[in-house]
Amino acid sequence: MQWEALCNGVAGLCSGTFAAAVGSPLDTIRVRMQNGQSGYQSSMQCAVDTVRRGGVRGLWSGCTPQMVSLSTLQSLGFSSFAIAIQWLEDKPGADTLQLWRTSSMSSLALAGAASGVPITFVQTPLDRIKTLLQANIGSTRQRSVRGWSRELCRVHLTHGWPAGFWATFWRSLLAGSVFFIAVEHQQRFLERLGWVPDSACRFIAGGSGGVTTWLCVCPLDTIKSYQQSLDPSAPSHMRTIQSAYTELRAAHGMWWGWVGVRPIIARAFIVNSTTVMVYTSVVGALSARQ
């Protein structure tokens, strides 16, 4: 069981690092469009303005905390999923990939949701820094990771690191549940066709599962991005979910929850196809060495 936990942790770490590197530019565009303060009309306008303000490197603003965040979160998430699915199926120490492929959809949903609980406590502070860096490119409030960290430590706790905690919590539970179901459902469908290679099955299933997940959690993620992009000096009444909804609805209309949906879909496919490919490859390689 210790070896299985190690395999999942290392595979999650590797997949998160690769996914963050390839998805960072689209993530920056997503955050800047979601924060409700930019007024961008399209993803291209946002990308051009980001490059104008911060150069091409501006598209990778917040990439370092994003790499730390995503690699840590995926390591924690896959490890938590492994523990949960083994417990639900009453098969301690069993191969996680095999359980993923053979378990019922209800077990996958519960195990996926369970993986989102510990993720919340790590993701909230890491995303707070990442979002502040991405949302403030070229502004007078721009800070480094160290600068924002110092500022967050000086303000009241509710204005600092935990901003967006509850939006992150519900988003993580829903995302974990939907992701594992969507990926497995798509992979089983592709395998039934009989002519799609295994690697292509994993790539397509990971990407389409990621897109499905993000379309489901987008409103919660938009609220999270809005709350986490707020300046630490912003008043308390601006920090509630109700306030975020009101501001976002006023800024973006009835489709406020899916603002920036094009970069979201593109990033979701790229990041999650990379995640599934790297995770399954690393777990397979490590399991073969046992």
GUSESE-259315 format. One record per residue (C-alpha): residue number from 0; chain; x, y, z. Coordinates in steps of 0.25 Angstrom, whole numbers, plus 5000, padded with zeros to 4 digits. Example, Ala and Ser with C-alpha at 12.3 -4.5 7.8 and 13.67 -1.06 7.14 Angstrom:
<timar voti="0" sero="A" px="5049" py="4982" pz="5031"/>
<timar voti="1" sero="A" px="5055" py="4996" pz="5029"/>
END
This chain:
<timar voti="0" sero="A" px="5000" py="5000" pz="5000"/>
<timar voti="1" sero="A" px="5012" py="5009" pz="5003"/>
<timar voti="2" sero="A" px="5017" py="5007" pz="4989"/>
<timar voti="3" sero="A" px="5004" py="5009" pz="4983"/>
<timar voti="4" sero="A" px="5002" py="5023" pz="4990"/>
<timar voti="5" sero="A" px="5016" py="5027" pz="4986"/>
<timar voti="6" sero="A" px="5013" py="5023" pz="4971"/>
<timar voti="7" sero="A" px="5001" py="5032" pz="4971"/>
<timar voti="8" sero="A" px="5008" py="5043" pz="4978"/>
<timar voti="9" sero="A" px="5020" py="5044" pz="4969"/>
<timar voti="10" sero="A" px="5011" py="5042" pz="4956"/>
<timar voti="11" sero="A" px="5002" py="5053" pz="4961"/>
<timar voti="12" sero="A" px="5014" py="5062" pz="4963"/>
<timar voti="13" sero="A" px="5019" py="5059" pz="4949"/>
<timar voti="14" sero="A" px="5006" py="5061" pz="4942"/>
<timar voti="15" sero="A" px="5003" py="5074" pz="4950"/>
<timar voti="16" sero="A" px="5017" py="5080" pz="4946"/>
<timar voti="17" sero="A" px="5015" py="5077" pz="4931"/>
<timar voti="18" sero="A" px="5001" py="5082" pz="4931"/>
<timar voti="19" sero="A" px="5004" py="5095" pz="4938"/>
<timar voti="20" sero="A" px="5015" py="5098" pz="4928"/>
<timar voti="21" sero="A" px="5006" py="5096" pz="4916"/>
<timar voti="22" sero="A" px="4994" py="5102" pz="4921"/>
<timar voti="23" sero="A" px="4999" py="5115" pz="4928"/>
<timar voti="24" sero="A" px="4997" py="5125" pz="4917"/>
<timar voti="25" sero="A" px="4982" py="5121" pz="4915"/>
<timar voti="26" sero="A" px="4981" py="5121" pz="4930"/>
<timar voti="27" sero="A" px="4986" py="5135" pz="4931"/>
<timar voti="28" sero="A" px="4975" py="5139" pz="4920"/>
<timar voti="29" sero="A" px="4964" py="5132" pz="4928"/>
<timar voti="30" sero="A" px="4967" py="5139" pz="4941"/>
<timar voti="31" sero="A" px="4968" py="5153" pz="4935"/>
<timar voti="32" sero="A" px="4955" py="5151" pz="4928"/>
<timar voti="33" sero="A" px="4948" py="5145" pz="4940"/>
<timar voti="34" sero="A" px="4952" py="5156" pz="4950"/>
<timar voti="35" sero="A" px="4941" py="5165" pz="4946"/>
<timar voti="36" sero="A" px="4950" py="5177" pz="4945"/>
<timar voti="37" sero="A" px="4957" py="5176" pz="4932"/>
<timar voti="38" sero="A" px="4945" py="5179" pz="4922"/>
<timar voti="39" sero="A" px="4951" py="5170" pz="4911"/>
<timar voti="40" sero="A" px="4942" py="5166" pz="4900"/>
<timar voti="41" sero="A" px="4950" py="5154" pz="4895"/>
<timar voti="42" sero="A" px="4961" py="5145" pz="4898"/>
<timar voti="43" sero="A" px="4970" py="5151" pz="4887"/>
<timar voti="44" sero="A" px="4968" py="5165" pz="4893"/>
<timar voti="45" sero="A" px="4972" py="5160" pz="4906"/>
<timar voti="46" sero="A" px="4984" py="5153" pz="4901"/>
<timar voti="47" sero="A" px="4989" py="5165" pz="4893"/>
<timar voti="48" sero="A" px="4987" py="5174" pz="4905"/>
<timar voti="49" sero="A" px="4994" py="5164" pz="4914"/>
<timar voti="50" sero="A" px="5006" py="5164" pz="4904"/>
<timar voti="51" sero="A" px="5006" py="5179" pz="4903"/>
<timar voti="52" sero="A" px="5006" py="5181" pz="4918"/>
<timar voti="53" sero="A" px="5016" py="5170" pz="4922"/>
<timar voti="54" sero="A" px="5022" py="5165" pz="4909"/>
<timar voti="55" sero="A" px="5021" py="5150" pz="4905"/>
<timar voti="56" sero="A" px="5026" py="5146" pz="4919"/>
<timar voti="57" sero="A" px="5013" py="5153" pz="4924"/>
<timar voti="58" sero="A" px="5005" py="5141" pz="4919"/>
<timar voti="59" sero="A" px="5013" py="5132" pz="4928"/>
<timar voti="60" sero="A" px="5011" py="5142" pz="4940"/>
<timar voti="61" sero="A" px="5009" py="5133" pz="4952"/>
<timar voti="62" sero="A" px="5014" py="5121" pz="4946"/>
<timar voti="63" sero="A" px="5024" py="5118" pz="4957"/>
<timar voti="64" sero="A" px="5013" py="5117" pz="4968"/>
<timar voti="65" sero="A" px="5004" py="5110" pz="4958"/>
<timar voti="66" sero="A" px="5014" py="5099" pz="4956"/>
<timar voti="67" sero="A" px="5016" py="5098" pz="4971"/>
<timar voti="68" sero="A" px="5000" py="5098" pz="4972"/>
<timar voti="69" sero="A" px="4996" py="5089" pz="4961"/>
<timar voti="70" sero="A" px="5007" py="5078" pz="4964"/>
<timar voti="71" sero="A" px="5004" py="5078" pz="4978"/>
<timar voti="72" sero="A" px="4989" py="5078" pz="4976"/>
<timar voti="73" sero="A" px="4990" py="5066" pz="4966"/>
<timar voti="74" sero="A" px="4999" py="5059" pz="4975"/>
<timar voti="75" sero="A" px="4990" py="5060" pz="4987"/>
<timar voti="76" sero="A" px="4977" py="5058" pz="4978"/>
<timar voti="77" sero="A" px="4982" py="5045" pz="4972"/>
<timar voti="78" sero="A" px="4987" py="5040" pz="4985"/>
<timar voti="79" sero="A" px="4974" py="5044" pz="4992"/>
<timar voti="80" sero="A" px="4966" py="5037" pz="4981"/>
<timar voti="81" sero="A" px="4974" py="5025" pz="4982"/>
<timar voti="82" sero="A" px="4971" py="5023" pz="4997"/>
<timar voti="83" sero="A" px="4956" py="5026" pz="4995"/>
<timar voti="84" sero="A" px="4954" py="5017" pz="4983"/>
<timar voti="85" sero="A" px="4962" py="5006" pz="4991"/>
<timar voti="86" sero="A" px="4953" py="5008" pz="5003"/>
<timar voti="87" sero="A" px="4940" py="5008" pz="4995"/>
<timar voti="88" sero="A" px="4943" py="4996" pz="4987"/>
<timar voti="89" sero="A" px="4949" py="4989" pz="5000"/>
<timar voti="90" sero="A" px="4962" py="4986" pz="4993"/>
<timar voti="91" sero="A" px="4973" py="4992" pz="5001"/>
<timar voti="92" sero="A" px="4987" py="4993" pz="4993"/>
<timar voti="93" sero="A" px="4980" py="4990" pz="4980"/>
<timar voti="94" sero="A" px="4985" py="4996" pz="4967"/>
<timar voti="95" sero="A" px="4979" py="5010" pz="4966"/>
<timar voti="96" sero="A" px="4978" py="5009" pz="4950"/>
<timar voti="97" sero="A" px="4971" py="4996" pz="4950"/>
<timar voti="98" sero="A" px="4961" py="5001" pz="4961"/>
<timar voti="99" sero="A" px="4959" py="5013" pz="4953"/>
<timar voti="100" sero="A" px="4955" py="5005" pz="4940"/>
<timar voti="101" sero="A" px="4947" py="4995" pz="4947"/>
<timar voti="102" sero="A" px="4939" py="5002" pz="4958"/>
<timar voti="103" sero="A" px="4925" py="5007" pz="4957"/>
<timar voti="104" sero="A" px="4922" py="5021" pz="4953"/>
<timar voti="105" sero="A" px="4916" py="5024" pz="4967"/>
<timar voti="106" sero="A" px="4929" py="5019" pz="4974"/>
<timar voti="107" sero="A" px="4937" py="5028" pz="4964"/>
<timar voti="108" sero="A" px="4928" py="5040" pz="4968"/>
<timar voti="109" sero="A" px="4929" py="5038" pz="4983"/>
<timar voti="110" sero="A" px="4944" py="5036" pz="4982"/>
<timar voti="111" sero="A" px="4946" py="5048" pz="4973"/>
<timar voti="112" sero="A" px="4938" py="5057" pz="4982"/>
<timar voti="113" sero="A" px="4946" py="5052" pz="4994"/>
<timar voti="114" sero="A" px="4959" py="5055" pz="4987"/>
<timar voti="115" sero="A" px="4955" py="5070" pz="4986"/>
<timar voti="116" sero="A" px="4954" py="5072" pz="5001"/>
<timar voti="117" sero="A" px="4969" py="5072" pz="5004"/>
<timar voti="118" sero="A" px="4972" py="5079" pz="4991"/>
<timar voti="119" sero="A" px="4964" py="5091" pz="4996"/>
<timar voti="120" sero="A" px="4973" py="5094" pz="5008"/>
<timar voti="121" sero="A" px="4985" py="5094" pz="4999"/>
<timar voti="122" sero="A" px="4979" py="5101" pz="4987"/>
<timar voti="123" sero="A" px="4973" py="5113" pz="4993"/>
<timar voti="124" sero="A" px="4986" py="5120" pz="4998"/>
<timar voti="125" sero="A" px="4994" py="5116" pz="4986"/>
<timar voti="126" sero="A" px="4983" py="5121" pz="4976"/>
<timar voti="127" sero="A" px="4982" py="5134" pz="4984"/>
<timar voti="128" sero="A" px="4996" py="5137" pz="4980"/>
<timar voti="129" sero="A" px="4995" py="5132" pz="4966"/>
<timar voti="130" sero="A" px="4982" py="5140" pz="4963"/>
<timar voti="131" sero="A" px="4988" py="5153" pz="4969"/>
<timar voti="132" sero="A" px="5000" py="5152" pz="4960"/>
<timar voti="133" sero="A" px="4991" py="5149" pz="4948"/>
<timar voti="134" sero="A" px="4981" py="5159" pz="4950"/>
<timar voti="135" sero="A" px="4990" py="5171" pz="4953"/>
<timar voti="136" sero="A" px="5000" py="5170" pz="4941"/>
<timar voti="137" sero="A" px="5005" py="5184" pz="4938"/>
<timar voti="138" sero="A" px="4997" py="5191" pz="4949"/>
<timar voti="139" sero="A" px="5002" py="5199" pz="4960"/>
<timar voti="140" sero="A" px="4999" py="5188" pz="4970"/>
<timar voti="141" sero="A" px="5008" py="5178" pz="4963"/>
<timar voti="142" sero="A" px="5016" py="5170" pz="4972"/>
<timar voti="143" sero="A" px="5025" py="5158" pz="4972"/>
<timar voti="144" sero="A" px="5022" py="5145" pz="4979"/>
<timar voti="145" sero="A" px="5030" py="5150" pz="4991"/>
<timar voti="146" sero="A" px="5023" py="5164" pz="4991"/>
<timar voti="147" sero="A" px="5009" py="5158" pz="4991"/>
<timar voti="148" sero="A" px="5012" py="5148" pz="5001"/>
<timar voti="149" sero="A" px="5017" py="5159" pz="5011"/>
<timar voti="150" sero="A" px="5005" py="5168" pz="5008"/>
<timar voti="151" sero="A" px="4995" py="5156" pz="5010"/>
<timar voti="152" sero="A" px="5002" py="5153" pz="5024"/>
<timar voti="153" sero="A" px="5000" py="5168" pz="5028"/>
<timar voti="154" sero="A" px="4985" py="5168" pz="5026"/>
<timar voti="155" sero="A" px="4974" py="5162" pz="5034"/>
<timar voti="156" sero="A" px="4973" py="5147" pz="5032"/>
<timar voti="157" sero="A" px="4960" py="5148" pz="5024"/>
<timar voti="158" sero="A" px="4965" py="5158" pz="5014"/>
<timar voti="159" sero="A" px="4978" py="5150" pz="5012"/>
<timar voti="160" sero="A" px="4981" py="5135" pz="5009"/>
<timar voti="161" sero="A" px="4967" py="5129" pz="5011"/>
<timar voti="162" sero="A" px="4960" py="5138" pz="5001"/>
<timar voti="163" sero="A" px="4951" py="5129" pz="4992"/>
<timar voti="164" sero="A" px="4952" py="5117" pz="5001"/>
<timar voti="165" sero="A" px="4937" py="5113" pz="5000"/>
<timar voti="166" sero="A" px="4936" py="5115" pz="4985"/>
<timar voti="167" sero="A" px="4949" py="5106" pz="4984"/>
<timar voti="168" sero="A" px="4943" py="5096" pz="4993"/>
<timar voti="169" sero="A" px="4930" py="5093" pz="4986"/>
<timar voti="170" sero="A" px="4938" py="5095" pz="4972"/>
<timar voti="171" sero="A" px="4948" py="5084" pz="4977"/>
<timar voti="172" sero="A" px="4937" py="5074" pz="4981"/>
<timar voti="173" sero="A" px="4929" py="5076" pz="4968"/>
<timar voti="174" sero="A" px="4941" py="5075" pz="4959"/>
<timar voti="175" sero="A" px="4947" py="5063" pz="4966"/>
<timar voti="176" sero="A" px="4934" py="5056" pz="4964"/>
<timar voti="177" sero="A" px="4931" py="5060" pz="4950"/>
<timar voti="178" sero="A" px="4945" py="5058" pz="4945"/>
<timar voti="179" sero="A" px="4947" py="5043" pz="4948"/>
<timar voti="180" sero="A" px="4933" py="5039" pz="4943"/>
<timar voti="181" sero="A" px="4935" py="5047" pz="4930"/>
<timar voti="182" sero="A" px="4949" py="5042" pz="4927"/>
<timar voti="183" sero="A" px="4945" py="5027" pz="4930"/>
<timar voti="184" sero="A" px="4932" py="5029" pz="4922"/>
<timar voti="185" sero="A" px="4939" py="5034" pz="4910"/>
<timar voti="186" sero="A" px="4950" py="5024" pz="4910"/>
<timar voti="187" sero="A" px="4940" py="5012" pz="4911"/>
<timar voti="188" sero="A" px="4933" py="5018" pz="4899"/>
<timar voti="189" sero="A" px="4945" py="5020" pz="4891"/>
<timar voti="190" sero="A" px="4950" py="5006" pz="4894"/>
<timar voti="191" sero="A" px="4936" py="5000" pz="4890"/>
<timar voti="192" sero="A" px="4939" py="5006" pz="4876"/>
<timar voti="193" sero="A" px="4950" py="4996" pz="4875"/>
<timar voti="194" sero="A" px="4959" py="5004" pz="4866"/>
<timar voti="195" sero="A" px="4965" py="5015" pz="4875"/>
<timar voti="196" sero="A" px="4979" py="5013" pz="4880"/>
<timar voti="197" sero="A" px="4981" py="5012" pz="4895"/>
<timar voti="198" sero="A" px="4989" py="5025" pz="4896"/>
<timar voti="199" sero="A" px="4979" py="5032" pz="4887"/>
<timar voti="200" sero="A" px="4968" py="5027" pz="4896"/>
<timar voti="201" sero="A" px="4975" py="5033" pz="4909"/>
<timar voti="202" sero="A" px="4978" py="5046" pz="4902"/>
<timar voti="203" sero="A" px="4964" py="5049" pz="4897"/>
<timar voti="204" sero="A" px="4957" py="5044" pz="4909"/>
<timar voti="205" sero="A" px="4966" py="5052" pz="4918"/>
<timar voti="206" sero="A" px="4964" py="5065" pz="4909"/>
<timar voti="207" sero="A" px="4949" py="5063" pz="4908"/>
<timar voti="208" sero="A" px="4947" py="5059" pz="4922"/>
<timar voti="209" sero="A" px="4954" py="5072" pz="4926"/>
<timar voti="210" sero="A" px="4945" py="5080" pz="4917"/>
<timar voti="211" sero="A" px="4933" py="5074" pz="4923"/>
<timar voti="212" sero="A" px="4938" py="5077" pz="4937"/>
<timar voti="213" sero="A" px="4941" py="5091" pz="4934"/>
<timar voti="214" sero="A" px="4928" py="5094" pz="4928"/>
<timar voti="215" sero="A" px="4921" py="5089" pz="4940"/>
<timar voti="216" sero="A" px="4930" py="5096" pz="4950"/>
<timar voti="217" sero="A" px="4932" py="5109" pz="4943"/>
<timar voti="218" sero="A" px="4922" py="5118" pz="4951"/>
<timar voti="219" sero="A" px="4929" py="5114" pz="4964"/>
<timar voti="220" sero="A" px="4943" py="5116" pz="4958"/>
<timar voti="221" sero="A" px="4939" py="5130" pz="4953"/>
<timar voti="222" sero="A" px="4934" py="5134" pz="4967"/>
<timar voti="223" sero="A" px="4947" py="5128" pz="4972"/>
<timar voti="224" sero="A" px="4956" py="5136" pz="4963"/>
<timar voti="225" sero="A" px="4948" py="5149" pz="4966"/>
<timar voti="226" sero="A" px="4950" py="5147" pz="4981"/>
<timar voti="227" sero="A" px="4964" py="5143" pz="4980"/>
<timar voti="228" sero="A" px="4968" py="5155" pz="4970"/>
<timar voti="229" sero="A" px="4962" py="5165" pz="4980"/>
<timar voti="230" sero="A" px="4973" py="5174" pz="4986"/>
<timar voti="231" sero="A" px="4976" py="5171" pz="5001"/>
<timar voti="232" sero="A" px="4971" py="5185" pz="5005"/>
<timar voti="233" sero="A" px="4957" py="5183" pz="4999"/>
<timar voti="234" sero="A" px="4945" py="5184" pz="5009"/>
<timar voti="235" sero="A" px="4939" py="5172" pz="5015"/>
<timar voti="236" sero="A" px="4925" py="5174" pz="5008"/>
<timar voti="237" sero="A" px="4932" py="5171" pz="4994"/>
<timar voti="238" sero="A" px="4937" py="5158" pz="4998"/>
<timar voti="239" sero="A" px="4924" py="5150" pz="5000"/>
<timar voti="240" sero="A" px="4919" py="5140" pz="4989"/>
<timar voti="241" sero="A" px="4907" py="5149" pz="4987"/>
<timar voti="242" sero="A" px="4915" py="5161" pz="4985"/>
<timar voti="243" sero="A" px="4924" py="5153" pz="4975"/>
<timar voti="244" sero="A" px="4911" py="5149" pz="4967"/>
<timar voti="245" sero="A" px="4905" py="5163" pz="4967"/>
<timar voti="246" sero="A" px="4918" py="5169" pz="4962"/>
<timar voti="247" sero="A" px="4920" py="5158" pz="4951"/>
<timar voti="248" sero="A" px="4906" py="5158" pz="4947"/>
<timar voti="249" sero="A" px="4907" py="5173" pz="4945"/>
<timar voti="250" sero="A" px="4920" py="5173" pz="4938"/>
<timar voti="251" sero="A" px="4917" py="5161" pz="4928"/>
<timar voti="252" sero="A" px="4902" py="5159" pz="4928"/>
<timar voti="253" sero="A" px="4894" py="5145" pz="4929"/>
<timar voti="254" sero="A" px="4906" py="5137" pz="4924"/>
<timar voti="255" sero="A" px="4915" py="5143" pz="4935"/>
<timar voti="256" sero="A" px="4919" py="5129" pz="4940"/>
<timar voti="257" sero="A" px="4925" py="5125" pz="4926"/>
<timar voti="258" sero="A" px="4932" py="5137" pz="4923"/>
<timar voti="259" sero="A" px="4945" py="5134" pz="4916"/>
<timar voti="260" sero="A" px="4939" py="5120" pz="4912"/>
<timar voti="261" sero="A" px="4948" py="5119" pz="4900"/>
<timar voti="262" sero="A" px="4962" py="5119" pz="4907"/>
<timar voti="263" sero="A" px="4955" py="5111" pz="4918"/>
<timar voti="264" sero="A" px="4952" py="5100" pz="4908"/>
<timar voti="265" sero="A" px="4965" py="5100" pz="4901"/>
<timar voti="266" sero="A" px="4973" py="5100" pz="4914"/>
<timar voti="267" sero="A" px="4964" py="5089" pz="4920"/>
<timar voti="268" sero="A" px="4966" py="5080" pz="4908"/>
<timar voti="269" sero="A" px="4981" py="5082" pz="4908"/>
<timar voti="270" sero="A" px="4984" py="5082" pz="4923"/>
<timar voti="271" sero="A" px="4975" py="5069" pz="4925"/>
<timar voti="272" sero="A" px="4980" py="5061" pz="4913"/>
<timar voti="273" sero="A" px="4994" py="5064" pz="4918"/>
<timar voti="274" sero="A" px="4990" py="5060" pz="4932"/>
<timar voti="275" sero="A" px="4984" py="5047" pz="4928"/>
<timar voti="276" sero="A" px="4995" py="5043" pz="4919"/>
<timar voti="277" sero="A" px="5006" py="5047" pz="4928"/>
<timar voti="278" sero="A" px="4999" py="5041" pz="4941"/>
<timar voti="279" sero="A" px="4996" py="5027" pz="4934"/>
<timar voti="280" sero="A" px="5010" py="5026" pz="4928"/>
<timar voti="281" sero="A" px="5017" py="5029" pz="4941"/>
<timar voti="282" sero="A" px="5008" py="5020" pz="4949"/>
<timar voti="283" sero="A" px="5010" py="5009" pz="4939"/>
<timar voti="284" sero="A" px="5025" py="5011" pz="4939"/>
<timar voti="285" sero="A" px="5026" py="5011" pz="4954"/>
<timar voti="286" sero="A" px="5017" py="4999" pz="4956"/>
<timar voti="287" sero="A" px="5025" py="4991" pz="4946"/>
<timar voti="288" sero="A" px="5038" py="4993" pz="4955"/>
<timar voti="289" sero="A" px="5031" py="4988" pz="4967"/>
END
